[in-house]
């Protein structure tokens, strides 16, 4: 069993984005491109990290990613985010992707990865993440 797979998996975190995989995001076999999926994960993570940071953030790292199942055109994708750690200027966040395949009615985990975001100011320099009380 792949390390990311769980016995009875359920999404972890908050729903950050939902999107349908369209033909323009797929290869000749009708499966979505991995790079497109990573882009959507970055968008979902950035949206949540910028809320925590109270402004602009930049992606500085993506760690530990594996694709568990292919995603067909027409699948409804749900992106869940969970904050793992907040540092002085950085936010480590897990982003999970789940697929609801309309042809098979299967709800499956597609992938997950840890993203690291850094809060930046208007000049692109690192700034502190506000402390939440």
CNS distance restraints for C-alpha pairs under 8 A (distance, minus, plus):
assign (resid   1 and name CA) (resid   5 and name CA) 6.73 0.50 0.50
assign (resid   2 and name CA) (resid  68 and name CA) 7.60 0.50 0.50
assign (resid   4 and name CA) (resid  66 and name CA) 7.84 0.50 0.50
assign (resid   4 and name CA) (resid  68 and name CA) 7.80 0.50 0.50
assign (resid   4 and name CA) (resid 111 and name CA) 7.68 0.50 0.50
assign (resid   4 and name CA) (resid 112 and name CA) 7.63 0.50 0.50
assign (resid   5 and name CA) (resid   9 and name CA) 7.47 0.50 0.50
assign (resid   5 and name CA) (resid  68 and name CA) 7.65 0.50 0.50
assign (resid   5 and name CA) (resid 109 and name CA) 7.80 0.50 0.50
assign (resid   9 and name CA) (resid 109 and name CA) 7.57 0.50 0.50
assign (resid  11 and name CA) (resid  80 and name CA) 6.77 0.50 0.50
assign (resid  11 and name CA) (resid  96 and name CA) 7.22 0.50 0.50
assign (resid  11 and name CA) (resid  98 and name CA) 7.47 0.50 0.50
assign (resid  11 and name CA) (resid 109 and name CA) 7.92 0.50 0.50
assign (resid  12 and name CA) (resid  80 and name CA) 6.57 0.50 0.50
assign (resid  12 and name CA) (resid  81 and name CA) 7.26 0.50 0.50
assign (resid  12 and name CA) (resid  82 and name CA) 6.77 0.50 0.50
assign (resid  12 and name CA) (resid  96 and name CA) 7.43 0.50 0.50
assign (resid  13 and name CA) (resid  80 and name CA) 5.45 0.50 0.50
assign (resid  13 and name CA) (resid  81 and name CA) 4.99 0.50 0.50
assign (resid  13 and name CA) (resid  82 and name CA) 4.44 0.50 0.50
assign (resid  13 and name CA) (resid  83 and name CA) 7.96 0.50 0.50
assign (resid  14 and name CA) (resid  80 and name CA) 5.09 0.50 0.50
assign (resid  14 and name CA) (resid  81 and name CA) 5.29 0.50 0.50
assign (resid  14 and name CA) (resid  82 and name CA) 6.45 0.50 0.50
assign (resid  15 and name CA) (resid  78 and name CA) 6.95 0.50 0.50
assign (resid  15 and name CA) (resid  79 and name CA) 5.87 0.50 0.50
assign (resid  15 and name CA) (resid  80 and name CA) 4.44 0.50 0.50
assign (resid  15 and name CA) (resid  81 and name CA) 6.58 0.50 0.50
assign (resid  16 and name CA) (resid  44 and name CA) 5.41 0.50 0.50
assign (resid  16 and name CA) (resid  45 and name CA) 7.59 0.50 0.50
assign (resid  16 and name CA) (resid  47 and name CA) 7.41 0.50 0.50
assign (resid  16 and name CA) (resid  48 and name CA) 6.99 0.50 0.50
assign (resid  16 and name CA) (resid  78 and name CA) 7.76 0.50 0.50
assign (resid  16 and name CA) (resid  79 and name CA) 5.66 0.50 0.50
assign (resid  16 and name CA) (resid  80 and name CA) 5.52 0.50 0.50
assign (resid  16 and name CA) (resid  81 and name CA) 6.42 0.50 0.50
assign (resid  17 and name CA) (resid  44 and name CA) 5.72 0.50 0.50
assign (resid  17 and name CA) (resid  78 and name CA) 5.93 0.50 0.50
assign (resid  17 and name CA) (resid  79 and name CA) 5.11 0.50 0.50
assign (resid  17 and name CA) (resid  80 and name CA) 7.27 0.50 0.50
assign (resid  18 and name CA) (resid  76 and name CA) 7.02 0.50 0.50
assign (resid  18 and name CA) (resid  77 and name CA) 5.52 0.50 0.50
assign (resid  18 and name CA) (resid  78 and name CA) 4.52 0.50 0.50
assign (resid  18 and name CA) (resid  79 and name CA) 6.25 0.50 0.50
assign (resid  19 and name CA) (resid  76 and name CA) 5.86 0.50 0.50
assign (resid  19 and name CA) (resid  77 and name CA) 5.30 0.50 0.50
assign (resid  19 and name CA) (resid  78 and name CA) 6.76 0.50 0.50
assign (resid  20 and name CA) (resid  73 and name CA) 7.91 0.50 0.50
assign (resid  20 and name CA) (resid  74 and name CA) 5.88 0.50 0.50
assign (resid  20 and name CA) (resid  75 and name CA) 5.66 0.50 0.50
assign (resid  20 and name CA) (resid  76 and name CA) 4.45 0.50 0.50
assign (resid  20 and name CA) (resid  77 and name CA) 5.89 0.50 0.50
assign (resid  21 and name CA) (resid  25 and name CA) 6.54 0.50 0.50
assign (resid  21 and name CA) (resid  26 and name CA) 7.84 0.50 0.50
assign (resid  21 and name CA) (resid  32 and name CA) 6.88 0.50 0.50
assign (resid  21 and name CA) (resid  72 and name CA) 7.28 0.50 0.50
assign (resid  21 and name CA) (resid  73 and name CA) 5.13 0.50 0.50
assign (resid  21 and name CA) (resid  74 and name CA) 5.14 0.50 0.50
assign (resid  21 and name CA) (resid  75 and name CA) 5.50 0.50 0.50
assign (resid  21 and name CA) (resid  76 and name CA) 6.51 0.50 0.50
assign (resid  21 and name CA) (resid  77 and name CA) 7.13 0.50 0.50
assign (resid  22 and name CA) (resid  26 and name CA) 7.12 0.50 0.50
assign (resid  22 and name CA) (resid  73 and name CA) 5.50 0.50 0.50
assign (resid  22 and name CA) (resid  74 and name CA) 5.92 0.50 0.50
assign (resid  23 and name CA) (resid  30 and name CA) 7.07 0.50 0.50
assign (resid  23 and name CA) (resid  73 and name CA) 5.81 0.50 0.50
assign (resid  23 and name CA) (resid  74 and name CA) 7.80 0.50 0.50
assign (resid  25 and name CA) (resid  32 and name CA) 5.40 0.50 0.50
assign (resid  25 and name CA) (resid  33 and name CA) 6.07 0.50 0.50
assign (resid  25 and name CA) (resid  36 and name CA) 6.69 0.50 0.50
assign (resid  25 and name CA) (resid  73 and name CA) 7.94 0.50 0.50
assign (resid  26 and name CA) (resid  30 and name CA) 5.29 0.50 0.50
assign (resid  26 and name CA) (resid  31 and name CA) 5.03 0.50 0.50
assign (resid  26 and name CA) (resid  32 and name CA) 3.98 0.50 0.50
assign (resid  26 and name CA) (resid  33 and name CA) 5.48 0.50 0.50
assign (resid  26 and name CA) (resid  72 and name CA) 7.88 0.50 0.50
assign (resid  26 and name CA) (resid  73 and name CA) 6.69 0.50 0.50
assign (resid  27 and name CA) (resid  31 and name CA) 5.67 0.50 0.50
assign (resid  27 and name CA) (resid  32 and name CA) 6.26 0.50 0.50
assign (resid  27 and name CA) (resid  33 and name CA) 6.46 0.50 0.50
assign (resid  30 and name CA) (resid  72 and name CA) 5.68 0.50 0.50
assign (resid  30 and name CA) (resid  73 and name CA) 5.60 0.50 0.50
assign (resid  31 and name CA) (resid  70 and name CA) 6.28 0.50 0.50
assign (resid  31 and name CA) (resid  71 and name CA) 5.39 0.50 0.50
assign (resid  31 and name CA) (resid  72 and name CA) 4.56 0.50 0.50
assign (resid  31 and name CA) (resid  73 and name CA) 6.08 0.50 0.50
assign (resid  32 and name CA) (resid  36 and name CA) 7.32 0.50 0.50
assign (resid  32 and name CA) (resid  37 and name CA) 7.44 0.50 0.50
assign (resid  32 and name CA) (resid  70 and name CA) 7.49 0.50 0.50
assign (resid  32 and name CA) (resid  71 and name CA) 5.77 0.50 0.50
assign (resid  32 and name CA) (resid  72 and name CA) 6.23 0.50 0.50
assign (resid  32 and name CA) (resid  73 and name CA) 6.59 0.50 0.50
assign (resid  33 and name CA) (resid  37 and name CA) 6.55 0.50 0.50
assign (resid  34 and name CA) (resid  38 and name CA) 6.29 0.50 0.50
assign (resid  35 and name CA) (resid  39 and name CA) 6.26 0.50 0.50
assign (resid  36 and name CA) (resid  40 and name CA) 6.42 0.50 0.50
assign (resid  37 and name CA) (resid  41 and name CA) 6.26 0.50 0.50
assign (resid  38 and name CA) (resid  42 and name CA) 6.18 0.50 0.50
assign (resid  39 and name CA) (resid  43 and name CA) 6.34 0.50 0.50
assign (resid  40 and name CA) (resid  44 and name CA) 6.25 0.50 0.50
assign (resid  41 and name CA) (resid  45 and name CA) 6.10 0.50 0.50
assign (resid  41 and name CA) (resid  79 and name CA) 6.81 0.50 0.50
assign (resid  41 and name CA) (resid  95 and name CA) 6.46 0.50 0.50
assign (resid  41 and name CA) (resid  96 and name CA) 7.84 0.50 0.50
assign (resid  41 and name CA) (resid  97 and name CA) 7.59 0.50 0.50
assign (resid  42 and name CA) (resid  46 and name CA) 5.87 0.50 0.50
assign (resid  42 and name CA) (resid  59 and name CA) 7.63 0.50 0.50
assign (resid  42 and name CA) (resid 115 and name CA) 7.73 0.50 0.50
assign (resid  43 and name CA) (resid  47 and name CA) 6.17 0.50 0.50
assign (resid  44 and name CA) (resid  48 and name CA) 6.60 0.50 0.50
assign (resid  44 and name CA) (resid  79 and name CA) 6.59 0.50 0.50
assign (resid  44 and name CA) (resid  80 and name CA) 7.74 0.50 0.50
assign (resid  44 and name CA) (resid  81 and name CA) 7.38 0.50 0.50
assign (resid  44 and name CA) (resid  95 and name CA) 7.72 0.50 0.50
assign (resid  45 and name CA) (resid  49 and name CA) 5.96 0.50 0.50
assign (resid  45 and name CA) (resid  81 and name CA) 6.39 0.50 0.50
assign (resid  45 and name CA) (resid  93 and name CA) 7.02 0.50 0.50
assign (resid  45 and name CA) (resid  95 and name CA) 6.49 0.50 0.50
assign (resid  45 and name CA) (resid 115 and name CA) 7.28 0.50 0.50
assign (resid  46 and name CA) (resid  50 and name CA) 5.84 0.50 0.50
assign (resid  46 and name CA) (resid  57 and name CA) 6.86 0.50 0.50
assign (resid  46 and name CA) (resid  58 and name CA) 7.60 0.50 0.50
assign (resid  46 and name CA) (resid  59 and name CA) 7.49 0.50 0.50
assign (resid  46 and name CA) (resid 117 and name CA) 7.49 0.50 0.50
assign (resid  47 and name CA) (resid  51 and name CA) 6.60 0.50 0.50
assign (resid  48 and name CA) (resid  52 and name CA) 6.55 0.50 0.50
assign (resid  48 and name CA) (resid  81 and name CA) 7.32 0.50 0.50
assign (resid  49 and name CA) (resid  53 and name CA) 5.99 0.50 0.50
assign (resid  49 and name CA) (resid  57 and name CA) 6.96 0.50 0.50
assign (resid  49 and name CA) (resid  91 and name CA) 6.75 0.50 0.50
assign (resid  49 and name CA) (resid  93 and name CA) 7.77 0.50 0.50
assign (resid  49 and name CA) (resid 117 and name CA) 6.91 0.50 0.50
assign (resid  50 and name CA) (resid  54 and name CA) 5.73 0.50 0.50
assign (resid  50 and name CA) (resid  55 and name CA) 5.06 0.50 0.50
assign (resid  50 and name CA) (resid  56 and name CA) 5.65 0.50 0.50
assign (resid  50 and name CA) (resid  57 and name CA) 5.68 0.50 0.50
assign (resid  50 and name CA) (resid 119 and name CA) 7.67 0.50 0.50
assign (resid  51 and name CA) (resid  55 and name CA) 6.59 0.50 0.50
assign (resid  52 and name CA) (resid 129 and name CA) 7.46 0.50 0.50
assign (resid  52 and name CA) (resid 130 and name CA) 7.73 0.50 0.50
assign (resid  53 and name CA) (resid  57 and name CA) 7.20 0.50 0.50
assign (resid  53 and name CA) (resid 119 and name CA) 6.00 0.50 0.50
assign (resid  53 and name CA) (resid 128 and name CA) 8.00 0.50 0.50
assign (resid  53 and name CA) (resid 129 and name CA) 4.90 0.50 0.50
assign (resid  53 and name CA) (resid 130 and name CA) 6.24 0.50 0.50
assign (resid  54 and name CA) (resid 129 and name CA) 7.32 0.50 0.50
assign (resid  54 and name CA) (resid 130 and name CA) 7.01 0.50 0.50
assign (resid  55 and name CA) (resid 119 and name CA) 7.29 0.50 0.50
assign (resid  55 and name CA) (resid 120 and name CA) 7.87 0.50 0.50
assign (resid  56 and name CA) (resid 119 and name CA) 6.00 0.50 0.50
assign (resid  56 and name CA) (resid 120 and name CA) 5.72 0.50 0.50
assign (resid  56 and name CA) (resid 121 and name CA) 6.71 0.50 0.50
assign (resid  56 and name CA) (resid 122 and name CA) 7.86 0.50 0.50
assign (resid  57 and name CA) (resid 117 and name CA) 6.03 0.50 0.50
assign (resid  57 and name CA) (resid 118 and name CA) 5.34 0.50 0.50
assign (resid  57 and name CA) (resid 119 and name CA) 4.34 0.50 0.50
assign (resid  57 and name CA) (resid 120 and name CA) 5.47 0.50 0.50
assign (resid  58 and name CA) (resid 117 and name CA) 5.36 0.50 0.50
assign (resid  58 and name CA) (resid 118 and name CA) 5.36 0.50 0.50
assign (resid  58 and name CA) (resid 119 and name CA) 6.56 0.50 0.50
assign (resid  58 and name CA) (resid 120 and name CA) 6.94 0.50 0.50
assign (resid  59 and name CA) (resid 115 and name CA) 7.14 0.50 0.50
assign (resid  59 and name CA) (resid 116 and name CA) 5.97 0.50 0.50
assign (resid  59 and name CA) (resid 117 and name CA) 4.47 0.50 0.50
assign (resid  59 and name CA) (resid 118 and name CA) 6.55 0.50 0.50
assign (resid  60 and name CA) (resid 115 and name CA) 7.76 0.50 0.50
assign (resid  60 and name CA) (resid 116 and name CA) 5.67 0.50 0.50
assign (resid  60 and name CA) (resid 117 and name CA) 5.66 0.50 0.50
assign (resid  60 and name CA) (resid 118 and name CA) 6.79 0.50 0.50
assign (resid  61 and name CA) (resid 115 and name CA) 5.75 0.50 0.50
assign (resid  61 and name CA) (resid 116 and name CA) 5.06 0.50 0.50
assign (resid  61 and name CA) (resid 117 and name CA) 7.27 0.50 0.50
assign (resid  62 and name CA) (resid 113 and name CA) 6.65 0.50 0.50
assign (resid  62 and name CA) (resid 114 and name CA) 5.70 0.50 0.50
assign (resid  62 and name CA) (resid 115 and name CA) 4.54 0.50 0.50
assign (resid  62 and name CA) (resid 116 and name CA) 6.41 0.50 0.50
assign (resid  63 and name CA) (resid 113 and name CA) 5.89 0.50 0.50
assign (resid  63 and name CA) (resid 114 and name CA) 5.10 0.50 0.50
assign (resid  63 and name CA) (resid 115 and name CA) 6.40 0.50 0.50
assign (resid  64 and name CA) (resid 112 and name CA) 7.90 0.50 0.50
assign (resid  64 and name CA) (resid 113 and name CA) 5.52 0.50 0.50
assign (resid  64 and name CA) (resid 114 and name CA) 6.55 0.50 0.50
assign (resid  65 and name CA) (resid 111 and name CA) 6.85 0.50 0.50
assign (resid  65 and name CA) (resid 112 and name CA) 5.96 0.50 0.50
assign (resid  65 and name CA) (resid 113 and name CA) 4.81 0.50 0.50
assign (resid  65 and name CA) (resid 114 and name CA) 7.71 0.50 0.50
assign (resid  66 and name CA) (resid 111 and name CA) 5.95 0.50 0.50
assign (resid  66 and name CA) (resid 112 and name CA) 7.09 0.50 0.50
assign (resid  66 and name CA) (resid 113 and name CA) 7.81 0.50 0.50
assign (resid  67 and name CA) (resid 110 and name CA) 5.97 0.50 0.50
assign (resid  67 and name CA) (resid 111 and name CA) 5.00 0.50 0.50
assign (resid  67 and name CA) (resid 112 and name CA) 7.94 0.50 0.50
assign (resid  68 and name CA) (resid 109 and name CA) 7.19 0.50 0.50
assign (resid  68 and name CA) (resid 110 and name CA) 5.26 0.50 0.50
assign (resid  68 and name CA) (resid 111 and name CA) 5.86 0.50 0.50
assign (resid  69 and name CA) (resid 109 and name CA) 7.66 0.50 0.50
assign (resid  69 and name CA) (resid 110 and name CA) 5.45 0.50 0.50
assign (resid  69 and name CA) (resid 111 and name CA) 7.91 0.50 0.50
assign (resid  70 and name CA) (resid 110 and name CA) 7.28 0.50 0.50
assign (resid  71 and name CA) (resid  75 and name CA) 6.69 0.50 0.50
assign (resid  71 and name CA) (resid  99 and name CA) 7.14 0.50 0.50
assign (resid  71 and name CA) (resid 101 and name CA) 7.89 0.50 0.50
assign (resid  71 and name CA) (resid 110 and name CA) 7.48 0.50 0.50
assign (resid  72 and name CA) (resid 101 and name CA) 7.43 0.50 0.50
assign (resid  74 and name CA) (resid 101 and name CA) 7.25 0.50 0.50
assign (resid  74 and name CA) (resid 102 and name CA) 6.98 0.50 0.50
assign (resid  75 and name CA) (resid  99 and name CA) 6.18 0.50 0.50
assign (resid  75 and name CA) (resid 100 and name CA) 5.69 0.50 0.50
assign (resid  75 and name CA) (resid 101 and name CA) 4.58 0.50 0.50
assign (resid  75 and name CA) (resid 102 and name CA) 6.06 0.50 0.50
assign (resid  76 and name CA) (resid  99 and name CA) 5.74 0.50 0.50
assign (resid  76 and name CA) (resid 100 and name CA) 5.10 0.50 0.50
assign (resid  76 and name CA) (resid 101 and name CA) 6.45 0.50 0.50
assign (resid  76 and name CA) (resid 102 and name CA) 7.62 0.50 0.50
assign (resid  77 and name CA) (resid  97 and name CA) 6.66 0.50 0.50
assign (resid  77 and name CA) (resid  98 and name CA) 5.64 0.50 0.50
assign (resid  77 and name CA) (resid  99 and name CA) 4.67 0.50 0.50
assign (resid  77 and name CA) (resid 100 and name CA) 6.40 0.50 0.50
assign (resid  78 and name CA) (resid  97 and name CA) 5.68 0.50 0.50
assign (resid  78 and name CA) (resid  98 and name CA) 5.15 0.50 0.50
assign (resid  78 and name CA) (resid  99 and name CA) 6.44 0.50 0.50
assign (resid  79 and name CA) (resid  95 and name CA) 6.70 0.50 0.50
assign (resid  79 and name CA) (resid  96 and name CA) 5.66 0.50 0.50
assign (resid  79 and name CA) (resid  97 and name CA) 4.66 0.50 0.50
assign (resid  79 and name CA) (resid  98 and name CA) 6.52 0.50 0.50
assign (resid  80 and name CA) (resid  95 and name CA) 5.62 0.50 0.50
assign (resid  80 and name CA) (resid  96 and name CA) 5.12 0.50 0.50
assign (resid  80 and name CA) (resid  97 and name CA) 6.46 0.50 0.50
assign (resid  81 and name CA) (resid  93 and name CA) 6.57 0.50 0.50
assign (resid  81 and name CA) (resid  94 and name CA) 5.59 0.50 0.50
assign (resid  81 and name CA) (resid  95 and name CA) 4.58 0.50 0.50
assign (resid  81 and name CA) (resid  96 and name CA) 6.46 0.50 0.50
assign (resid  82 and name CA) (resid  93 and name CA) 5.59 0.50 0.50
assign (resid  82 and name CA) (resid  94 and name CA) 5.18 0.50 0.50
assign (resid  82 and name CA) (resid  95 and name CA) 6.67 0.50 0.50
assign (resid  83 and name CA) (resid  91 and name CA) 7.21 0.50 0.50
assign (resid  83 and name CA) (resid  92 and name CA) 6.14 0.50 0.50
assign (resid  83 and name CA) (resid  93 and name CA) 4.43 0.50 0.50
assign (resid  83 and name CA) (resid  94 and name CA) 6.36 0.50 0.50
assign (resid  84 and name CA) (resid  91 and name CA) 7.66 0.50 0.50
assign (resid  84 and name CA) (resid  92 and name CA) 5.39 0.50 0.50
assign (resid  84 and name CA) (resid  93 and name CA) 5.27 0.50 0.50
assign (resid  84 and name CA) (resid  94 and name CA) 6.66 0.50 0.50
assign (resid  85 and name CA) (resid  91 and name CA) 5.87 0.50 0.50
assign (resid  85 and name CA) (resid  92 and name CA) 5.10 0.50 0.50
assign (resid  85 and name CA) (resid  93 and name CA) 7.09 0.50 0.50
assign (resid  86 and name CA) (resid  90 and name CA) 5.88 0.50 0.50
assign (resid  86 and name CA) (resid  91 and name CA) 4.54 0.50 0.50
assign (resid  86 and name CA) (resid  92 and name CA) 6.37 0.50 0.50
assign (resid  86 and name CA) (resid 129 and name CA) 7.88 0.50 0.50
assign (resid  87 and name CA) (resid  91 and name CA) 6.17 0.50 0.50
assign (resid  87 and name CA) (resid 129 and name CA) 7.48 0.50 0.50
assign (resid  88 and name CA) (resid 128 and name CA) 5.41 0.50 0.50
assign (resid  88 and name CA) (resid 129 and name CA) 5.92 0.50 0.50
assign (resid  89 and name CA) (resid 118 and name CA) 5.60 0.50 0.50
assign (resid  89 and name CA) (resid 119 and name CA) 5.47 0.50 0.50
assign (resid  89 and name CA) (resid 126 and name CA) 6.63 0.50 0.50
assign (resid  89 and name CA) (resid 127 and name CA) 5.77 0.50 0.50
assign (resid  89 and name CA) (resid 128 and name CA) 4.45 0.50 0.50
assign (resid  89 and name CA) (resid 129 and name CA) 5.01 0.50 0.50
assign (resid  90 and name CA) (resid 116 and name CA) 6.80 0.50 0.50
assign (resid  90 and name CA) (resid 117 and name CA) 5.56 0.50 0.50
assign (resid  90 and name CA) (resid 118 and name CA) 4.33 0.50 0.50
assign (resid  90 and name CA) (resid 119 and name CA) 6.24 0.50 0.50
assign (resid  90 and name CA) (resid 129 and name CA) 7.08 0.50 0.50
assign (resid  91 and name CA) (resid 116 and name CA) 5.69 0.50 0.50
assign (resid  91 and name CA) (resid 117 and name CA) 5.18 0.50 0.50
assign (resid  91 and name CA) (resid 118 and name CA) 6.34 0.50 0.50
assign (resid  92 and name CA) (resid 114 and name CA) 6.73 0.50 0.50
assign (resid  92 and name CA) (resid 115 and name CA) 5.80 0.50 0.50
assign (resid  92 and name CA) (resid 116 and name CA) 4.53 0.50 0.50
assign (resid  92 and name CA) (resid 117 and name CA) 6.50 0.50 0.50
assign (resid  93 and name CA) (resid 114 and name CA) 5.56 0.50 0.50
assign (resid  93 and name CA) (resid 115 and name CA) 5.25 0.50 0.50
assign (resid  93 and name CA) (resid 116 and name CA) 6.31 0.50 0.50
assign (resid  93 and name CA) (resid 117 and name CA) 7.94 0.50 0.50
assign (resid  94 and name CA) (resid 112 and name CA) 6.92 0.50 0.50
assign (resid  94 and name CA) (resid 113 and name CA) 5.77 0.50 0.50
assign (resid  94 and name CA) (resid 114 and name CA) 4.45 0.50 0.50
assign (resid  94 and name CA) (resid 115 and name CA) 6.25 0.50 0.50
assign (resid  95 and name CA) (resid 112 and name CA) 5.47 0.50 0.50
assign (resid  95 and name CA) (resid 113 and name CA) 5.54 0.50 0.50
assign (resid  95 and name CA) (resid 114 and name CA) 6.28 0.50 0.50
assign (resid  95 and name CA) (resid 115 and name CA) 7.19 0.50 0.50
assign (resid  96 and name CA) (resid 109 and name CA) 7.53 0.50 0.50
assign (resid  96 and name CA) (resid 110 and name CA) 7.70 0.50 0.50
assign (resid  96 and name CA) (resid 111 and name CA) 5.90 0.50 0.50
assign (resid  96 and name CA) (resid 112 and name CA) 4.19 0.50 0.50
assign (resid  96 and name CA) (resid 113 and name CA) 6.72 0.50 0.50
assign (resid  97 and name CA) (resid 109 and name CA) 6.05 0.50 0.50
assign (resid  97 and name CA) (resid 110 and name CA) 5.41 0.50 0.50
assign (resid  97 and name CA) (resid 111 and name CA) 5.40 0.50 0.50
assign (resid  97 and name CA) (resid 112 and name CA) 6.15 0.50 0.50
assign (resid  98 and name CA) (resid 107 and name CA) 6.92 0.50 0.50
assign (resid  98 and name CA) (resid 108 and name CA) 5.53 0.50 0.50
assign (resid  98 and name CA) (resid 109 and name CA) 4.37 0.50 0.50
assign (resid  98 and name CA) (resid 110 and name CA) 5.32 0.50 0.50
assign (resid  98 and name CA) (resid 111 and name CA) 7.37 0.50 0.50
assign (resid  99 and name CA) (resid 106 and name CA) 7.62 0.50 0.50
assign (resid  99 and name CA) (resid 107 and name CA) 5.64 0.50 0.50
assign (resid  99 and name CA) (resid 108 and name CA) 5.28 0.50 0.50
assign (resid  99 and name CA) (resid 109 and name CA) 6.29 0.50 0.50
assign (resid  99 and name CA) (resid 110 and name CA) 6.37 0.50 0.50
assign (resid 100 and name CA) (resid 105 and name CA) 6.39 0.50 0.50
assign (resid 100 and name CA) (resid 106 and name CA) 5.73 0.50 0.50
assign (resid 100 and name CA) (resid 107 and name CA) 4.65 0.50 0.50
assign (resid 100 and name CA) (resid 108 and name CA) 6.71 0.50 0.50
assign (resid 101 and name CA) (resid 105 and name CA) 5.24 0.50 0.50
assign (resid 101 and name CA) (resid 106 and name CA) 5.48 0.50 0.50
assign (resid 101 and name CA) (resid 107 and name CA) 6.75 0.50 0.50
assign (resid 102 and name CA) (resid 106 and name CA) 7.61 0.50 0.50
assign (resid 118 and name CA) (resid 126 and name CA) 6.79 0.50 0.50
assign (resid 119 and name CA) (resid 126 and name CA) 5.80 0.50 0.50
assign (resid 119 and name CA) (resid 127 and name CA) 5.54 0.50 0.50
assign (resid 119 and name CA) (resid 128 and name CA) 6.61 0.50 0.50
assign (resid 119 and name CA) (resid 129 and name CA) 6.28 0.50 0.50
assign (resid 120 and name CA) (resid 124 and name CA) 5.27 0.50 0.50
assign (resid 120 and name CA) (resid 125 and name CA) 5.09 0.50 0.50
assign (resid 120 and name CA) (resid 126 and name CA) 4.39 0.50 0.50
assign (resid 120 and name CA) (resid 127 and name CA) 5.14 0.50 0.50
assign (resid 121 and name CA) (resid 125 and name CA) 5.41 0.50 0.50
assign (resid 121 and name CA) (resid 126 and name CA) 6.37 0.50 0.50
assign (resid 121 and name CA) (resid 127 and name CA) 5.99 0.50 0.50
